[in-house]
Amino acid sequence: MHTGSCLCGAVRFEVTGALAAADACHCDQCRRWSGHYWVSANVQRAALTLHGADRLAWYASSDRVRRGFCSACGSALFWDPAGHDFVAVALGAFDKPTGGHLEKHIFVSEKGDYYAIADGLPQKQRFE
């Protein structure tokens, strides 16, 4: 089991099972929402348990995706695509140790101009 929370602890979560490999999304929306680029692991909905869901707020960033954040401290926590059986959970919100690892970078054509991606991981133009 893996646990995590927002900065203030008002929203906590538990994930059963191993974490999927994470990706780093460099798209304009994720950069603006997170303040840099967004790193998350996809978690099956059935494996995710929320505590403090009444403090969780949602922003519909498109007609296909909503983004979940703590209404008290503003921590970005979830990227939730409609019609899928998973939710992307912010890797930085997990308690250590995660046992996770970064697998690839996506939407690199939209990355910020103030940093380089130099870790040798695959770089994709879209979500592939």
N, CA, C and O atoms as a GROMACS GRO file, in nm:
protein
  512
    1MET      N    1   0.084  -0.118   0.000
    1MET     CA    2   0.000   0.000   0.000
    1MET      C    3   0.089   0.124   0.000
    1MET      O    4   0.195   0.128   0.063
    2HIS      N    5   0.043   0.225  -0.072
    2HIS     CA    6   0.110   0.354  -0.076
    2HIS      C    7   0.014   0.459  -0.022
    2HIS      O    8  -0.107   0.451  -0.044
    3THR      N    9   0.069   0.557   0.048
    3THR     CA   10  -0.013   0.664   0.103
    3THR      C   11   0.043   0.797   0.057
    3THR      O   12   0.158   0.807   0.013
    4GLY      N   13  -0.040   0.901   0.068
    4GLY     CA   14   0.004   1.035   0.032
    4GLY      C   15  -0.098   1.137   0.076
    4GLY      O   16  -0.203   1.104   0.130
    5SER      N   17  -0.064   1.263   0.051
    5SER     CA   18  -0.154   1.371   0.092
    5SER      C   19  -0.117   1.501   0.023
    5SER      O   20  -0.014   1.513  -0.044
    6CYS      N   21  -0.205   1.598   0.043
    6CYS     CA   22  -0.175   1.734   0.002
    6CYS      C   23  -0.079   1.795   0.104
    6CYS      O   24  -0.041   1.730   0.201
    7LEU      N   25  -0.040   1.918   0.082
    7LEU     CA   26   0.056   1.986   0.170
    7LEU      C   27   0.004   2.000   0.313
    7LEU      O   28   0.080   1.980   0.408
    8CYS      N   29  -0.123   2.034   0.329
    8CYS     CA   30  -0.177   2.058   0.463
    8CYS      C   31  -0.233   1.932   0.528
    8CYS      O   32  -0.262   1.933   0.648
    9GLY      N   33  -0.250   1.825   0.452
    9GLY     CA   34  -0.300   1.699   0.506
    9GLY      C   35  -0.451   1.687   0.508
    9GLY      O   36  -0.504   1.586   0.555
   10ALA      N   37  -0.523   1.786   0.458
   10ALA     CA   38  -0.669   1.780   0.456
   10ALA      C   39  -0.720   1.671   0.362
   10ALA      O   40  -0.824   1.610   0.388
   11VAL      N   41  -0.647   1.647   0.253
   11VAL     CA   42  -0.681   1.540   0.159
   11VAL      C   43  -0.570   1.436   0.166
   11VAL      O   44  -0.453   1.466   0.142
   12ARG      N   45  -0.609   1.314   0.200
   12ARG     CA   46  -0.514   1.203   0.205
   12ARG      C   47  -0.566   1.092   0.113
   12ARG      O   48  -0.686   1.086   0.084
   13PHE      N   49  -0.476   1.007   0.070
   13PHE     CA   50  -0.518   0.897  -0.016
   13PHE      C   51  -0.433   0.774   0.010
   13PHE      O   52  -0.322   0.782   0.063
   14GLU      N   53  -0.488   0.660  -0.027
   14GLU     CA   54  -0.420   0.532  -0.020
   14GLU      C   55  -0.434   0.463  -0.155
   14GLU      O   56  -0.538   0.473  -0.220
   15VAL      N   57  -0.329   0.396  -0.196
   15VAL     CA   58  -0.329   0.321  -0.321
   15VAL      C   59  -0.283   0.179  -0.290
   15VAL      O   60  -0.175   0.160  -0.234
   16THR      N   61  -0.362   0.082  -0.327
   16THR     CA   62  -0.321  -0.057  -0.308
   16THR      C   63  -0.247  -0.104  -0.432
   16THR      O   64  -0.278  -0.063  -0.544
   17GLY      N   65  -0.148  -0.189  -0.411
   17GLY     CA   66  -0.071  -0.244  -0.522
   17GLY      C   67   0.048  -0.158  -0.558
   17GLY      O   68   0.068  -0.050  -0.502
   18ALA      N   69   0.126  -0.206  -0.652
   18ALA     CA   70   0.245  -0.136  -0.699
   18ALA      C   71   0.205  -0.014  -0.783
   18ALA      O   72   0.101  -0.014  -0.848
   19LEU      N   73   0.289   0.087  -0.780
   19LEU     CA   74   0.265   0.205  -0.864
   19LEU      C   75   0.315   0.180  -1.006
   19LEU      O   76   0.422   0.122  -1.026
   20ALA      N   77   0.238   0.225  -1.102
   20ALA     CA   78   0.281   0.218  -1.242
   20ALA      C   79   0.396   0.317  -1.262
   20ALA      O   80   0.410   0.412  -1.186
   21ALA      N   81   0.476   0.294  -1.364
   21ALA     CA   82   0.583   0.387  -1.398
   21ALA      C   83   0.522   0.524  -1.427
   21ALA      O   84   0.415   0.533  -1.488
   22ALA      N   85   0.588   0.626  -1.385
   22ALA     CA   86   0.535   0.763  -1.398
   22ALA      C   87   0.580   0.826  -1.530
   22ALA      O   88   0.681   0.787  -1.589
   23ASP      N   89   0.502   0.926  -1.573
   23ASP     CA   90   0.546   1.008  -1.686
   23ASP      C   91   0.546   1.153  -1.642
   23ASP      O   92   0.477   1.193  -1.548
   24ALA      N   93   0.626   1.231  -1.712
   24ALA     CA   94   0.636   1.374  -1.688
   24ALA      C   95   0.571   1.446  -1.804
   24ALA      O   96   0.618   1.435  -1.918
   25CYS      N   97   0.464   1.520  -1.778
   25CYS     CA   98   0.392   1.590  -1.883
   25CYS      C   99   0.436   1.736  -1.886
   25CYS      O  100   0.430   1.806  -1.786
   26HIS      N  101   0.480   1.779  -2.003
   26HIS     CA  102   0.530   1.915  -2.022
   26HIS      C  103   0.432   2.004  -2.099
   26HIS      O  104   0.471   2.110  -2.146
   27CYS      N  105   0.305   1.961  -2.112
   27CYS     CA  106   0.208   2.039  -2.188
   27CYS      C  107   0.180   2.172  -2.118
   27CYS      O  108   0.204   2.187  -1.998
   28ASP      N  109   0.130   2.267  -2.195
   28ASP     CA  110   0.101   2.400  -2.141
   28ASP      C  111   0.008   2.395  -2.020
   28ASP      O  112   0.032   2.464  -1.921
   29GLN      N  113  -0.097   2.314  -2.027
   29GLN     CA  114  -0.192   2.308  -1.916
   29GLN      C  115  -0.128   2.253  -1.790
   29GLN      O  116  -0.145   2.310  -1.682
   30CYS      N  117  -0.055   2.145  -1.801
   30CYS     CA  118   0.009   2.086  -1.682
   30CYS      C  119   0.114   2.179  -1.622
   30CYS      O  120   0.126   2.189  -1.500
   31ARG      N  121   0.190   2.248  -1.708
   31ARG     CA  122   0.289   2.342  -1.656
   31ARG      C  123   0.223   2.456  -1.581
   31ARG      O  124   0.269   2.496  -1.474
   32ARG      N  125   0.115   2.509  -1.635
   32ARG     CA  126   0.047   2.620  -1.567
   32ARG      C  127  -0.020   2.575  -1.438
   32ARG      O  128  -0.020   2.648  -1.338
   33TRP      N  129  -0.076   2.455  -1.440
   33TRP     CA  130  -0.146   2.403  -1.324
   33TRP      C  131  -0.051   2.368  -1.209
   33TRP      O  132  -0.080   2.395  -1.092
   34SER      N  133   0.062   2.307  -1.244
   34SER     CA  134   0.154   2.260  -1.139
   34SER      C  135   0.264   2.360  -1.107
   34SER      O  136   0.326   2.351  -1.001
   35GLY      N  137   0.289   2.454  -1.196
   35GLY     CA  138   0.397   2.549  -1.174
   35GLY      C  139   0.528   2.506  -1.238
   35GLY      O  140   0.625   2.582  -1.237
   36HIS      N  141   0.532   2.388  -1.293
   36HIS     CA  142   0.651   2.338  -1.363
   36HIS      C  143   0.601   2.231  -1.459
   36HIS      O  144   0.513   2.261  -1.540
   37TYR      N  145   0.650   2.111  -1.454
   37TYR     CA  146   0.586   2.005  -1.531
   37TYR      C  147   0.526   1.905  -1.433
   37TYR      O  148   0.567   1.898  -1.318
   38TRP      N  149   0.429   1.829  -1.480
   38TRP     CA  150   0.347   1.741  -1.395
   38TRP      C  151   0.398   1.598  -1.405
   38TRP      O  152   0.405   1.542  -1.514
   39VAL      N  153   0.434   1.539  -1.292
   39VAL     CA  154   0.479   1.400  -1.287
   39VAL      C  155   0.374   1.320  -1.210
   39VAL      O  156   0.341   1.352  -1.096
   40SER      N  157   0.322   1.216  -1.274
   40SER     CA  158   0.216   1.137  -1.212
   40SER      C  159   0.226   0.991  -1.250
   40SER      O  160   0.290   0.954  -1.349
   41ALA      N  161   0.161   0.909  -1.169
   41ALA     CA  162   0.147   0.766  -1.196
   41ALA      C  163   0.000   0.735  -1.211
   41ALA      O  164  -0.082   0.782  -1.132
   42ASN      N  165  -0.035   0.657  -1.311
   42ASN     CA  166  -0.174   0.616  -1.331
   42ASN      C  167  -0.211   0.509  -1.229
   42ASN      O  168  -0.140   0.410  -1.212
   43VAL      N  169  -0.324   0.531  -1.161
   43VAL     CA  170  -0.371   0.441  -1.057
   43VAL      C  171  -0.512   0.397  -1.094
   43VAL      O  172  -0.597   0.480  -1.128
   44GLN      N  173  -0.539   0.268  -1.088
   44GLN     CA  174  -0.673   0.218  -1.114
   44GLN      C  175  -0.769   0.278  -1.011
   44GLN      O  176  -0.738   0.282  -0.892
   45ARG      N  177  -0.884   0.323  -1.056
   45ARG     CA  178  -0.982   0.384  -0.966
   45ARG      C  179  -1.016   0.295  -0.847
   45ARG      O  180  -1.031   0.342  -0.735
   46ALA      N  181  -1.027   0.165  -0.873
   46ALA     CA  182  -1.062   0.071  -0.766
   46ALA      C  183  -0.952   0.059  -0.662
   46ALA      O  184  -0.978   0.015  -0.550
   47ALA      N  185  -0.830   0.096  -0.695
   47ALA     CA  186  -0.717   0.086  -0.603
   47ALA      C  187  -0.695   0.214  -0.522
   47ALA      O  188  -0.608   0.217  -0.434
   48LEU      N  189  -0.773   0.318  -0.549
   48LEU     CA  190  -0.755   0.448  -0.485
   48LEU      C  191  -0.864   0.473  -0.381
   48LEU      O  192  -0.983   0.464  -0.411
   49THR      N  193  -0.822   0.504  -0.259
   49THR     CA  194  -0.914   0.540  -0.151
   49THR      C  195  -0.882   0.682  -0.107
   49THR      O  196  -0.767   0.714  -0.078
   50LEU      N  197  -0.985   0.767  -0.102
   50LEU     CA  198  -0.968   0.907  -0.062
   50LEU      C  199  -1.018   0.930   0.080
   50LEU      O  200  -1.118   0.871   0.122
   51HIS      N  201  -0.948   1.015   0.152
   51HIS     CA  202  -0.992   1.063   0.284
   51HIS      C  203  -0.990   1.215   0.276
   51HIS      O  204  -0.893   1.273   0.227
   52GLY      N  205  -1.095   1.279   0.323
   52GLY     CA  206  -1.104   1.424   0.313
   52GLY      C  207  -1.154   1.469   0.178
   52GLY      O  208  -1.120   1.578   0.132
   53ALA      N  209  -1.234   1.386   0.113
   53ALA     CA  210  -1.284   1.419  -0.020
   53ALA      C  211  -1.366   1.548  -0.020
   53ALA      O  212  -1.381   1.612  -0.124
   54ASP      N  213  -1.420   1.586   0.096
   54ASP     CA  214  -1.496   1.711   0.104
   54ASP      C  215  -1.405   1.833   0.088
   54ASP      O  216  -1.454   1.943   0.064
   55ARG      N  217  -1.273   1.816   0.101
   55ARG     CA  218  -1.176   1.924   0.081
   55ARG      C  219  -1.114   1.919  -0.058
   55ARG      O  220  -1.030   2.002  -0.092
   56LEU      N  221  -1.156   1.822  -0.138
   56LEU     CA  222  -1.104   1.807  -0.272
   56LEU      C  223  -1.191   1.888  -0.368
   56LEU      O  224  -1.313   1.872  -0.371
   57ALA      N  225  -1.128   1.975  -0.444
   57ALA     CA  226  -1.199   2.056  -0.543
   57ALA      C  227  -1.156   2.009  -0.682
   57ALA      O  228  -1.046   1.957  -0.700
   58TRP      N  229  -1.243   2.030  -0.779
   58TRP     CA  230  -1.216   1.986  -0.915
   58TRP      C  231  -1.228   2.103  -1.012
   58TRP      O  232  -1.317   2.187  -1.000
   59TYR      N  233  -1.137   2.106  -1.108
   59TYR     CA  234  -1.140   2.206  -1.214
   59TYR      C  235  -1.147   2.131  -1.347
   59TYR      O  236  -1.059   2.049  -1.376
   60ALA      N  237  -1.249   2.158  -1.426
   60ALA     CA  238  -1.262   2.096  -1.558
   60ALA      C  239  -1.176   2.174  -1.656
   60ALA      O  240  -1.216   2.280  -1.704
   61SER      N  241  -1.057   2.123  -1.686
   61SER     CA  242  -0.965   2.193  -1.775
   61SER      C  243  -1.000   2.170  -1.922
   61SER      O  244  -0.948   2.239  -2.010
   62SER      N  245  -1.087   2.074  -1.948
   62SER     CA  246  -1.140   2.051  -2.083
   62SER      C  247  -1.267   1.968  -2.067
   62SER      O  248  -1.306   1.934  -1.955
   63ASP      N  249  -1.331   1.936  -2.177
   63ASP     CA  250  -1.451   1.852  -2.167
   63ASP      C  251  -1.416   1.706  -2.143
   63ASP      O  252  -1.505   1.624  -2.121
   64ARG      N  253  -1.287   1.672  -2.146
   64ARG     CA  254  -1.243   1.533  -2.127
   64ARG      C  255  -1.164   1.510  -1.999
   64ARG      O  256  -1.142   1.395  -1.960
   65VAL      N  257  -1.120   1.616  -1.933
   65VAL     CA  258  -1.032   1.600  -1.817
   65VAL      C  259  -1.069   1.699  -1.708
   65VAL      O  260  -1.102   1.815  -1.734
   66ARG      N  261  -1.064   1.650  -1.583
   66ARG     CA  262  -1.074   1.740  -1.468
   66ARG      C  263  -0.950   1.720  -1.382
   66ARG      O  264  -0.888   1.613  -1.383
   67ARG      N  265  -0.916   1.824  -1.308
   67ARG     CA  266  -0.796   1.823  -1.225
   67ARG      C  267  -0.837   1.845  -1.081
   67ARG      O  268  -0.910   1.940  -1.050
   68GLY      N  269  -0.789   1.758  -0.991
   68GLY     CA  270  -0.827   1.765  -0.851
   68GLY      C  271  -0.718   1.828  -0.767
   68GLY      O  272  -0.600   1.800  -0.784
   69PHE      N  273  -0.761   1.915  -0.676
   69PHE     CA  274  -0.667   1.984  -0.588
   69PHE      C  275  -0.730   2.008  -0.452
   69PHE      O  276  -0.852   2.008  -0.438
   70CYS      N  277  -0.646   2.029  -0.352
   70CYS     CA  278  -0.696   2.055  -0.217
   70CYS      C  279  -0.752   2.197  -0.211
   70CYS      O  280  -0.685   2.292  -0.251
   71SER      N  281  -0.874   2.210  -0.162
   71SER     CA  282  -0.937   2.343  -0.152
   71SER      C  283  -0.879   2.426  -0.038
   71SER      O  284  -0.902   2.547  -0.033
   72ALA      N  285  -0.805   2.363   0.053
   72ALA     CA  286  -0.746   2.437   0.164
   72ALA      C  287  -0.607   2.492   0.130
   72ALA      O  288  -0.581   2.610   0.148
   73CYS      N  289  -0.518   2.405   0.078
   73CYS     CA  290  -0.380   2.450   0.053
   73CYS      C  291  -0.347   2.465  -0.096
   73CYS      O  292  -0.244   2.522  -0.130
   74GLY      N  293  -0.434   2.415  -0.184
   74GLY     CA  294  -0.413   2.431  -0.327
   74GLY      C  295  -0.326   2.326  -0.393
   74GLY      O  296  -0.300   2.336  -0.513
   75SER      N  297  -0.280   2.227  -0.320
   75SER     CA  298  -0.194   2.123  -0.379
   75SER      C  299  -0.262   2.054  -0.496
   75SER      O  300  -0.376   2.008  -0.485
   76ALA      N  301  -0.191   2.046  -0.608
   76ALA     CA  302  -0.238   1.972  -0.725
   76ALA      C  303  -0.217   1.824  -0.698
   76ALA      O  304  -0.106   1.781  -0.668
   77LEU      N  305  -0.325   1.744  -0.709
   77LEU     CA  306  -0.318   1.604  -0.671
   77LEU      C  307  -0.355   1.504  -0.780
   77LEU      O  308  -0.289   1.401  -0.795
   78PHE      N  309  -0.461   1.534  -0.857
   78PHE     CA  310  -0.515   1.433  -0.949
   78PHE      C  311  -0.543   1.491  -1.087
   78PHE      O  312  -0.586   1.606  -1.101
   79TRP      N  313  -0.519   1.410  -1.188
   79TRP     CA  314  -0.557   1.438  -1.327
   79TRP      C  315  -0.651   1.325  -1.364
   79TRP      O  316  -0.610   1.209  -1.369
   80ASP      N  317  -0.777   1.358  -1.388
   80ASP     CA  318  -0.883   1.258  -1.401
   80ASP      C  319  -0.948   1.264  -1.539
   80ASP      O  320  -1.032   1.351  -1.564
   81PRO      N  321  -0.911   1.171  -1.628
   81PRO     CA  322  -0.970   1.168  -1.762
   81PRO      C  323  -1.105   1.098  -1.762
   81PRO      O  324  -1.117   0.987  -1.709
   82ALA      N  325  -1.204   1.160  -1.821
   82ALA     CA  326  -1.339   1.101  -1.827
   82ALA      C  327  -1.337   0.972  -1.907
   82ALA      O  328  -1.270   0.962  -2.009
   83GLY      N  329  -1.412   0.873  -1.858
   83GLY     CA  330  -1.429   0.750  -1.931
   83GLY      C  331  -1.315   0.651  -1.923
   83GLY      O  332  -1.315   0.552  -1.996
   84HIS      N  333  -1.220   0.675  -1.837
   84HIS     CA  334  -1.107   0.582  -1.821
   84HIS      C  335  -1.113   0.517  -1.684
   84HIS      O  336  -1.177   0.569  -1.592
   85ASP      N  337  -1.048   0.404  -1.669
   85ASP     CA  338  -1.051   0.332  -1.542
   85ASP      C  339  -0.935   0.369  -1.450
   85ASP      O  340  -0.910   0.300  -1.352
   86PHE      N  341  -0.865   0.478  -1.482
   86PHE     CA  342  -0.753   0.521  -1.398
   86PHE      C  343  -0.762   0.670  -1.368
   86PHE      O  344  -0.833   0.745  -1.435
   87VAL      N  345  -0.689   0.710  -1.266
   87VAL     CA  346  -0.669   0.851  -1.229
   87VAL      C  347  -0.518   0.869  -1.217
   87VAL      O  348  -0.451   0.785  -1.158
   88ALA      N  349  -0.464   0.976  -1.272
   88ALA     CA  350  -0.322   1.006  -1.257
   88ALA      C  351  -0.304   1.079  -1.124
   88ALA      O  352  -0.369   1.181  -1.099
   89VAL      N  353  -0.216   1.026  -1.041
   89VAL     CA  354  -0.191   1.082  -0.908
   89VAL      C  355  -0.052   1.143  -0.906
   89VAL      O  356   0.044   1.082  -0.952
   90ALA      N  357  -0.041   1.264  -0.854
   90ALA     CA  358   0.087   1.335  -0.847
   90ALA      C  359   0.189   1.252  -0.772
   90ALA      O  360   0.167   1.217  -0.656
   91LEU      N  361   0.300   1.222  -0.834
   91LEU     CA  362   0.402   1.140  -0.770
   91LEU      C  363   0.461   1.212  -0.648
   91LEU      O  364   0.497   1.148  -0.550
   92GLY      N  365   0.470   1.344  -0.656
   92GLY     CA  366   0.524   1.421  -0.544
   92GLY      C  367   0.436   1.424  -0.422
   92GLY      O  368   0.481   1.464  -0.315
   93ALA      N  369   0.309   1.383  -0.434
   93ALA     CA  370   0.217   1.382  -0.320
   93ALA      C  371   0.225   1.253  -0.239
   93ALA      O  372   0.169   1.245  -0.130
   94PHE      N  373   0.294   1.151  -0.292
   94PHE     CA  374   0.307   1.025  -0.221
   94PHE      C  375   0.407   1.037  -0.107
   94PHE      O  376   0.506   1.109  -0.117
   95ASP      N  377   0.381   0.965   0.001
   95ASP     CA  378   0.478   0.952   0.109
   95ASP      C  379   0.590   0.861   0.059
   95ASP      O  380   0.568   0.774  -0.025
   96LYS      N  381   0.711   0.882   0.111
   96LYS     CA  382   0.825   0.798   0.074
   96LYS      C  383   0.826   0.674   0.161
   96LYS      O  384   0.777   0.678   0.273
   97PRO      N  385   0.880   0.565   0.113
   97PRO     CA  386   0.932   0.544  -0.022
   97PRO      C  387   0.819   0.507  -0.118
   97PRO      O  388   0.724   0.438  -0.081
   98THR      N  389   0.830   0.553  -0.242
   98THR     CA  390   0.728   0.522  -0.341
   98THR      C  391   0.761   0.394  -0.418
   98THR      O  392   0.672   0.321  -0.460
   99GLY      N  393   0.890   0.370  -0.435
   99GLY     CA  394   0.930   0.258  -0.520
   99GLY      C  395   0.903   0.287  -0.667
   99GLY      O  396   0.921   0.200  -0.752
  100GLY      N  397   0.860   0.408  -0.697
  100GLY     CA  398   0.826   0.445  -0.834
  100GLY      C  399   0.947   0.495  -0.911
  100GLY      O  400   1.054   0.517  -0.855
  101HIS      N  401   0.927   0.513  -1.039
  101HIS     CA  402   1.031   0.569  -1.124
  101HIS      C  403   0.967   0.637  -1.245
  101HIS      O  404   0.856   0.604  -1.286
  102LEU      N  405   1.040   0.732  -1.298
  102LEU     CA  406   0.997   0.805  -1.417
  102LEU      C  407   1.031   0.722  -1.540
  102LEU      O  408   1.144   0.676  -1.556
  103GLU      N  409   0.931   0.705  -1.628
  103GLU     CA  410   0.948   0.621  -1.747
  103GLU      C  411   0.973   0.702  -1.874
  103GLU      O  412   1.052   0.661  -1.959
  104LYS      N  413   0.904   0.818  -1.886
  104LYS     CA  414   0.915   0.896  -2.010
  104LYS      C  415   0.866   1.038  -1.988
  104LYS      O  416   0.804   1.069  -1.886
  105HIS      N  417   0.895   1.123  -2.085
  105HIS     CA  418   0.846   1.260  -2.090
  105HIS      C  419   0.746   1.270  -2.205
  105HIS      O  420   0.770   1.214  -2.312
  106ILE      N  421   0.635   1.340  -2.182
  106ILE     CA  422   0.536   1.357  -2.289
  106ILE      C  423   0.509   1.504  -2.313
  106ILE      O  424   0.533   1.589  -2.227
  107PHE      N  425   0.458   1.534  -2.431
  107PHE     CA  426   0.430   1.671  -2.476
  107PHE      C  427   0.554   1.760  -2.466
  107PHE      O  428   0.546   1.876  -2.424
  108VAL      N  429   0.668   1.705  -2.504
  108VAL     CA  430   0.793   1.781  -2.492
  108VAL      C  431   0.799   1.901  -2.586
  108VAL      O  432   0.878   1.993  -2.564
  109SER      N  433   0.717   1.900  -2.691
  109SER     CA  434   0.716   2.016  -2.782
  109SER      C  435   0.660   2.140  -2.714
  109SER      O  436   0.680   2.252  -2.763
  110GLU      N  437   0.589   2.123  -2.601
  110GLU     CA  438   0.532   2.235  -2.528
  110GLU      C  439   0.610   2.269  -2.401
  110GLU      O  440   0.566   2.353  -2.323
  111LYS      N  441   0.725   2.207  -2.379
  111LYS     CA  442   0.801   2.228  -2.256
  111LYS      C  443   0.842   2.374  -2.240
  111LYS      O  444   0.849   2.449  -2.337
  112GLY      N  445   0.867   2.411  -2.116
  112GLY     CA  446   0.913   2.547  -2.089
  112GLY      C  447   1.049   2.573  -2.151
  112GLY      O  448   1.126   2.480  -2.174
  113ASP      N  449   1.078   2.698  -2.178
  113ASP     CA  450   1.205   2.733  -2.239
  113ASP      C  451   1.316   2.756  -2.136
  113ASP      O  452   1.428   2.790  -2.174
  114TYR      N  453   1.287   2.737  -2.010
  114TYR     CA  454   1.383   2.767  -1.904
  114TYR      C  455   1.452   2.643  -1.847
  114TYR      O  456   1.528   2.654  -1.751
  115TYR      N  457   1.427   2.525  -1.905
  115TYR     CA  458   1.492   2.403  -1.856
  115TYR      C  459   1.519   2.309  -1.972
  115TYR      O  460   1.460   2.321  -2.080
  116ALA      N  461   1.609   2.216  -1.948
  116ALA     CA  462   1.643   2.113  -2.046
  116ALA      C  463   1.601   1.977  -1.988
  116ALA      O  464   1.599   1.958  -1.867
  117ILE      N  465   1.568   1.886  -2.077
  117ILE     CA  466   1.540   1.748  -2.036
  117ILE      C  467   1.665   1.668  -2.072
  117ILE      O  468   1.693   1.645  -2.190
  118ALA      N  469   1.739   1.628  -1.972
  118ALA     CA  470   1.868   1.566  -1.998
  118ALA      C  471   1.888   1.436  -1.920
  118ALA      O  472   2.001   1.400  -1.888
  119ASP      N  473   1.779   1.367  -1.889
  119ASP     CA  474   1.792   1.245  -1.809
  119ASP      C  475   1.802   1.118  -1.893
  119ASP      O  476   1.816   1.009  -1.839
  120GLY      N  477   1.796   1.132  -2.026
  120GLY     CA  478   1.811   1.016  -2.114
  120GLY      C  479   1.686   0.933  -2.133
  120GLY      O  480   1.689   0.834  -2.207
  121LEU      N  481   1.576   0.970  -2.069
  121LEU     CA  482   1.451   0.896  -2.084
  121LEU      C  483   1.384   0.930  -2.217
  121LEU      O  484   1.410   1.037  -2.273
  122PRO      N  485   1.297   0.842  -2.268
  122PRO     CA  486   1.227   0.872  -2.394
  122PRO      C  487   1.147   1.002  -2.384
  122PRO      O  488   1.088   1.034  -2.281
  123GLN      N  489   1.146   1.076  -2.495
  123GLN     CA  490   1.072   1.201  -2.505
  123GLN      C  491   0.972   1.188  -2.618
  123GLN      O  492   1.009   1.161  -2.732
  124LYS      N  493   0.844   1.208  -2.586
  124LYS     CA  494   0.735   1.193  -2.683
  124LYS      C  495   0.672   1.329  -2.711
  124LYS      O  496   0.662   1.414  -2.622
  125GLN      N  497   0.628   1.348  -2.834
  125GLN     CA  498   0.563   1.473  -2.872
  125GLN      C  499   0.421   1.483  -2.817
  125GLN      O  500   0.371   1.593  -2.794
  126ARG      N  501   0.358   1.370  -2.796
  126ARG     CA  502   0.220   1.362  -2.747
  126ARG      C  503   0.215   1.257  -2.638
  126ARG      O  504   0.319   1.210  -2.591
  127PHE      N  505   0.095   1.218  -2.597
  127PHE     CA  506   0.078   1.107  -2.504
  127PHE      C  507   0.070   0.981  -2.589
  127PHE      O  508  -0.027   0.962  -2.663
  128GLU      N  509   0.168   0.898  -2.579
  128GLU     CA  510   0.175   0.776  -2.663
  128GLU      C  511   0.186   0.653  -2.577
  128GLU      O  512   0.192   0.541  -2.628
   0.00000   0.00000   0.00000
